[in-house]
């Protein structure tokens, strides 16, 4: 079992959710986040004055998957969250971590069956 943390642009949430549903991944958590990467924020104009936003809004998806879904889920998220044909700085990142145990609370199940 693996835990996927995908940091994506808020505008790509619907596309990523729909793409994941097509491959059978329908359970995920969505969290709002703020942060920056290589772009270190962005500069914008408001009423003729330039200002810099240091923290950019992002969405974090937390998805627990069994090992047989891992590669499909990561490639699906990557394809759906990318802006443009080759992607841009600020599109996000995907982290994959081991998941040692899962326990379903409603109907007692543990391990891969709980996912």
Secondary structure, DSSP 8 states (H G I E B T S, - for coil): -EEEEEEE-GGGHHHHHHHHHHTT----EEEEEEE-STT-SEEEEETTEEEEESSEEEEEEEEEE-GGGHHHHHHHHHHHH--TTT--TTSEEEEEEE----EETTTTEEGGGG-
